Amino acid sequence: MTKTPNISFEFFPPQTLDASFRLWETVQMLAPLNPDFVSVTYGAGGTTRKLTHEAVGAIANNYGLNVAAHLTCVDATRAETMEIAESYAAAGVTEIVALRGDAPKGSERFTAHDDGFTSSVELIEALAATGKFKLRVGAYPEPHPDAADTLADVRWLKRKIDAGASSAMTQFFFEAETFLRFRDACVKEGIIAPIIPGILPIQSWDGTRKFAARCGTQIPAWLDDAFASAKRDGREELLATALCTELCDTLMSEGVDDLHFYTLNKPHLTRQVCHALGVSPQIALQNVA
């Protein structure tokens, strides 16, 4: 490893008072690492739309960070979705992570609103037409649950880039080869926009395993064995830090310059990994209002 990576973080908006404290602790711990940007998610089915807007404004105003707000097509008309985008622009937000979004709670598959955007490509085209935002999108190094195979995902990503997106962040994965094969496939299909690997520090193996199963992320058998052994010895956090650092180091040795961390609003492991990669505090926090 010869240089430090450019880093970014994903947060999710709080729905309870305790969750609010966790979010602000997370931001306070990670903001000094000077991320290129931070993103704030929607809840499943767009359920935290208002909370996302509030969190975006608070993080931008109180911490001076470049915030990319998530925006999805779920359960909203085109007019309602673009109204949210305009409210972001009015609040000074210049970046959006444009996503189709998951199916609303109780539904097995995404179904567009009668007057809504039918896909992420339509949403990206509409946002790009405003000329107000830098657009980021999602990418899937392993097949999306709704995709036939990885090639279909790559070709859909190409459509999103052609529609106006400037970069993509991937779903998390456990082995570097998964990302590197996907990157090669993207290059083969003519995608030249940056593809940033999504990194998920393993806070809890049991929880991460369930999350991976829902996302369609392949779980290597050796990871089950490693965490079973680490649990017996009380070394789970040490193992998680070492594995995540090694994954990032391998990616960087293969020419990856940017890393996007899914923090789950739990900052300690992410900070430890960043420090191990040579990322040190660079900025002082602004006073929180």
C-alpha positions in Angstrom: 0.0 0.0 0.0 1.7 3.2 -1.2 -0.9 5.9 -0.6 -4.0 6.6 1.4 -7.4 6.1 -0.2 -10.1 8.7 -0.8 -12.9 7.8 1.6 -16.6 8.3 1.9 -19.2 7.2 4.4 -22.9 6.2 4.4 -25.2 7.0 7.3 -28.9 6.4 7.8 -31.4 8.8 9.3 -32.5 8.2 12.9 -36.0 7.3 13.9 -35.6 7.4 17.7 -33.9 9.7 20.2 -31.3 7.0 20.9 -30.7 6.5 17.2 -30.2 10.3 16.9 -27.4 10.2 19.5 -25.8 7.3 17.6 -25.9 9.2 14.3 -24.3 12.3 15.7 -21.6 10.3 17.5 -20.9 8.6 14.2 -20.6 11.9 12.3 -18.5 13.5 15.1 -16.0 10.5 15.0 -15.7 10.2 11.3 -16.0 13.8 10.0 -12.4 14.6 11.1 -11.2 12.0 8.6 -12.1 14.5 5.9 -14.3 12.2 3.6 -14.9 13.2 0.0 -18.6 13.0 0.7 -21.1 11.3 3.0 -24.4 9.9 1.9 -27.7 9.6 3.8 -30.0 6.7 3.0 -33.8 6.3 2.7 -35.4 3.6 4.8 -36.9 0.6 3.1 -39.6 1.7 0.7 -38.7 5.4 1.2 -40.1 5.3 4.8 -37.6 7.9 6.2 -37.9 10.5 3.4 -38.6 13.4 5.8 -36.0 12.2 8.3 -33.4 11.8 5.5 -34.0 15.4 4.4 -33.6 16.6 8.0 -30.4 14.6 8.5 -28.9 15.8 5.3 -29.4 19.5 6.3 -28.1 19.0 9.8 -24.9 17.2 8.7 -24.2 19.8 6.0 -24.9 22.8 8.2 -23.3 21.6 11.4 -20.3 19.7 10.1 -19.5 21.3 6.8 -19.5 17.9 5.0 -20.4 17.4 1.3 -23.6 15.4 1.7 -25.1 13.2 -1.1 -28.7 12.6 -0.4 -30.4 9.4 -1.4 -33.4 9.7 -3.6 -35.6 6.8 -4.8 -38.6 6.2 -7.0 -40.6 4.3 -4.4 -44.2 5.2 -3.6 -44.1 8.7 -5.0 -45.2 10.5 -8.2 -42.7 12.0 -10.5 -43.8 15.5 -9.3 -43.3 14.5 -5.7 -39.9 13.0 -6.3 -38.7 16.1 -8.2 -40.1 18.3 -5.5 -37.9 16.5 -3.0 -34.9 17.0 -5.4 -35.7 20.7 -5.6 -35.9 21.0 -1.8 -32.4 19.4 -1.7 -31.1 22.0 -4.2 -32.7 24.8 -2.2 -30.9 23.5 0.9 -27.5 23.6 -0.9 -27.3 19.9 -1.7 -25.4 19.4 -4.9 -25.1 15.6 -5.0 -27.8 12.9 -5.1 -27.5 9.1 -5.0 -30.2 8.2 -7.4 -31.8 4.7 -6.9 -34.8 2.8 -7.9 -35.3 1.7 -4.3 -36.5 -1.5 -2.7 -40.0 -2.7 -2.7 -42.2 -1.0 0.0 -42.8 -3.0 3.2 -45.2 -5.9 2.5 -44.4 -6.1 -1.2 -42.1 -8.7 -2.7 -41.2 -6.7 -5.8 -40.8 -3.0 -6.8 -43.9 -1.7 -8.5 -43.8 1.9 -9.8 -46.4 4.4 -8.7 -49.0 5.0 -11.4 -47.6 8.5 -11.9 -44.0 7.7 -10.8 -40.7 6.9 -12.3 -40.5 3.3 -13.4 -36.8 2.9 -13.1 -33.6 4.4 -11.8 -32.7 5.4 -15.4 -35.8 7.5 -15.7 -35.1 9.2 -12.4 -31.5 9.9 -13.4 -32.5 11.4 -16.7 -35.0 13.7 -15.0 -32.4 14.8 -12.3 -29.7 15.3 -15.0 -32.0 17.5 -17.0 -32.2 20.0 -14.1 -28.4 20.6 -14.3 -28.3 21.0 -10.5 -26.8 17.8 -9.2 -23.8 15.5 -9.4 -25.4 12.1 -9.6 -24.1 8.9 -8.1 -25.8 5.5 -8.5 -25.6 2.0 -7.1 -23.8 -1.0 -8.7 -24.0 -4.7 -8.0 -20.8 -6.8 -8.3 -23.0 -9.9 -7.6 -26.4 -10.2 -9.3 -29.1 -7.9 -8.1 -32.1 -10.0 -6.9 -34.1 -8.7 -9.9 -31.3 -9.2 -12.5 -30.8 -12.3 -14.6 -27.0 -12.2 -14.1 -24.0 -10.0 -13.6 -23.8 -9.0 -17.3 -27.4 -7.7 -17.0 -26.3 -5.6 -14.0 -23.3 -4.3 -15.9 -25.4 -3.3 -18.9 -28.0 -1.6 -16.7 -25.2 0.3 -15.0 -24.0 1.5 -18.4 -27.6 2.8 -19.1 -27.5 4.7 -15.8 -24.1 6.3 -16.6 -25.3 7.2 -20.1 -28.4 8.8 -18.5 -26.3 11.2 -16.5 -24.6 9.5 -13.5 -21.0 10.4 -12.9 -20.0 7.5 -10.6 -21.3 4.4 -8.9 -20.9 2.8 -5.4 -21.2 -1.0 -5.2 -23.1 -3.2 -2.9 -20.8 -4.7 -0.3 -18.9 -7.9 -0.9 -16.6 -10.1 1.1 -13.7 -10.9 -1.3 -11.7 -8.5 -3.5 -11.9 -10.7 -6.6 -15.7 -10.2 -6.6 -15.2 -6.5 -7.2 -12.2 -6.8 -9.5 -14.1 -9.2 -11.8 -17.1 -6.8 -11.9 -14.8 -3.9 -12.6 -13.2 -5.8 -15.5 -16.7 -6.6 -16.9 -17.7 -2.9 -16.7 -14.6 -1.8 -18.6 -15.4 -4.5 -21.3 -18.9 -2.9 -21.7 -17.4 0.5 -22.1 -18.0 2.0 -18.7 -15.3 4.6 -17.9 -17.0 6.3 -14.9 -15.5 5.6 -11.5 -16.9 2.6 -9.7 -16.3 2.9 -6.0 -16.3 -0.4 -4.0 -18.8 -0.4 -1.1 -17.1 -1.7 2.1 -19.1 -3.1 5.1 -17.0 -3.5 8.3 -18.4 -6.5 10.0 -19.9 -5.3 13.3 -21.6 -8.6 14.0 -21.1 -11.7 11.9 -24.6 -13.0 12.6 -26.2 -9.7 11.6 -24.0 -9.3 8.6 -24.7 -12.8 7.4 -28.5 -12.1 7.5 -28.0 -8.8 5.7 -25.9 -10.5 3.0 -28.5 -13.2 2.5 -31.2 -10.5 1.9 -28.9 -8.6 -0.6 -27.8 -11.7 -2.5 -24.2 -11.3 -1.4 -22.3 -14.6 -1.5 -21.0 -15.7 1.8 -17.7 -17.6 1.7 -17.6 -20.7 3.9 -14.2 -19.7 5.2 -15.8 -16.6 6.8 -18.2 -18.7 8.8 -15.3 -20.8 10.1 -13.2 -17.7 10.9 -15.8 -16.0 12.9 -16.9 -19.2 14.7 -13.3 -19.5 15.9 -12.9 -15.8 16.7 -16.1 -15.9 18.7 -14.9 -18.8 20.9 -11.7 -16.8 21.6 -13.3 -13.4 22.0 -11.4 -12.0 19.0 -14.4 -11.0 16.7 -13.6 -7.3 16.6 -9.9 -8.0 16.0 -10.7 -10.4 13.1 -13.3 -7.9 11.6 -10.7 -5.1 11.6 -8.0 -7.3 10.1 -10.3 -8.7 7.4 -11.7 -5.3 6.4 -8.2 -3.7 6.3 -6.9 -6.5 4.2 -9.8 -6.3 1.8 -9.2 -2.6 1.4 -5.5 -3.0 1.0 -5.9 -5.6 -1.7 -8.3 -3.4 -3.6 -5.9 -0.4 -3.4 -3.0 -2.6 -4.6 -5.2 -3.3 -7.7 -5.6 0.4 -8.5 -8.6 1.3 -6.4 -8.4 4.9 -5.2 -11.8 5.4 -3.5 -13.5 3.4 -0.7 -17.1 3.9 0.4 -17.9 2.6 3.9 -21.3 1.5 5.0 -21.1 2.6 8.7 -24.5 1.4 9.9 -24.1 4.4 12.2 -21.5 2.5 14.2 -18.3 4.4 13.8 -15.6 2.6 15.8 -14.7 -0.2 13.4 -14.8 2.0 10.4 -12.5 4.5 12.1 -10.1 1.7 13.1 -9.9 0.5 9.5 -9.4 4.0 8.1 -6.6 4.5 10.6 -5.0 1.2 9.6 -5.1 2.4 6.0 -3.2 5.5 7.0 -6.2 7.9 7.0 -5.7 10.3 9.8 -7.8 13.2 11.2 -7.4 16.3 9.0 -10.1 18.7 9.9 -11.5 20.2 13.1 -15.2 19.9 13.7 -17.4 22.9 13.5 -19.5 23.6 16.6 -22.8 21.8 16.5 -25.7 24.2 16.8 
